[in-house]
Amino acid sequence: QVQLVESGGGLVQAGGSLRLSCAASGTTFGISAMGWYRQAPGKQRELAAAITSGGTTSYADSAKGRFTISRDNAKNTVVLHLNSLKPVDTAVYYCYADVDHYTHSDVRLRYWGQGTQVTVSS
C-alpha cells in the first residue's frame, strides 16, 4: 500500500509559476515511474509529465518547455514545476506512482493522489 500526498496547488495569474509536490509513503520499495495527470472540466484526462526511477522524463506536447518534472528517490518525492502558466493549464492535477509488488507475482499497481487544483487566471 502506497499513499501519495500532494501539495502546492492554488490560484496563480497567467505567466506565473507553481510548484507541485507529491510525497509517497507506505510500501515505497518498488516504486518505478511517477508522474502527473491533469483533467480540466469537460476534457479528457491527459498525462502532463512522467519520470522513471532512473530520471528519464516525458511531457505532454502542451507542457514541453514550460513544465519540469523531477524526483528525489531518497525522499520518494516527485515535483512538478509549472512555469509560464496559461489559463488552459487550469485543471485538477493528480500525482501517480507505479509500484512493483514483487512478492505478489510481479504485480504492478498504480497509486493515485487525491488531486490538487491549479487555477490560472487571465
Backbone hydrogen bonds, N-H to C=O, Kabsch-Sander energy under -0.5 kcal/mol:
donor,donor_aa,acceptor,acceptor_aa,energy
3,Q,25,S,-2.7
5,V,23,A,-2.2
6,E,4,L,-0.5
7,S,21,S,-2.0
10,G,117,Q,-1.0
12,V,119,T,-2.6
14,A,121,S,-2.3
15,G,85,L,-3.3
16,G,13,Q,-2.4
18,L,82,L,-2.1
20,L,18,L,-0.5
20,L,80,L,-3.0
21,S,7,S,-2.7
22,C,78,V,-2.2
23,A,5,V,-2.4
24,A,76,N,-3.1
25,S,3,Q,-2.2
27,T,1,Q,-3.0
28,T,26,G,-2.0
31,I,28,T,-1.7
32,S,98,D,-3.5
34,M,51,I,-2.6
35,G,96,Y,-1.9
36,W,49,A,-2.8
37,Y,94,Y,-2.8
38,R,46,E,-2.5
39,Q,92,V,-2.0
43,K,40,A,-2.3
46,E,38,R,-2.5
48,A,36,W,-2.2
48,A,46,E,-0.7
49,A,36,W,-1.7
50,A,58,S,-2.2
51,I,34,M,-3.0
52,T,56,T,-2.3
55,G,52,T,-1.4
58,S,50,A,-2.0
60,A,48,A,-2.3
63,A,60,A,-1.6
64,K,60,A,-1.4
66,R,63,A,-2.2
67,F,63,A,-2.5
68,T,81,H,-2.0
70,S,79,V,-2.3
72,D,77,T,-2.8
73,N,71,R,-0.6
76,N,72,D,-0.8
77,T,72,D,-1.8
78,V,22,C,-2.6
79,V,70,S,-2.9
80,L,20,L,-2.9
81,H,68,T,-3.3
81,H,79,V,-0.5
82,L,18,L,-3.1
82,L,80,L,-0.6
83,N,66,R,-1.7
83,N,81,H,-0.7
84,S,15,G,-0.5
85,L,16,G,-2.3
89,D,86,K,-2.2
90,T,87,P,-1.8
91,A,118,V,-1.9
92,V,39,Q,-2.3
93,Y,91,A,-0.6
93,Y,116,T,-2.8
94,Y,37,Y,-3.0
94,Y,92,V,-0.5
95,C,93,Y,-0.5
96,Y,35,G,-2.4
97,A,111,Y,-1.9
98,D,33,A,-3.0
99,V,97,A,-0.5
99,V,109,L,-3.1
100,D,30,G,-2.4
101,H,99,V,-0.7
101,H,107,V,-3.9
102,Y,100,D,-1.0
104,H,101,H,-1.9
106,D,102,Y,-0.6
107,V,101,H,-1.3
107,V,104,H,-0.6
109,L,99,V,-2.6
109,L,107,V,-0.5
111,Y,97,A,-2.9
111,Y,109,L,-0.6
113,G,95,C,-2.7
116,T,93,Y,-2.1
118,V,91,A,-2.6
119,T,10,G,-2.6
119,T,117,Q,-0.5
121,S,12,V,-2.4
121,S,119,T,-0.6
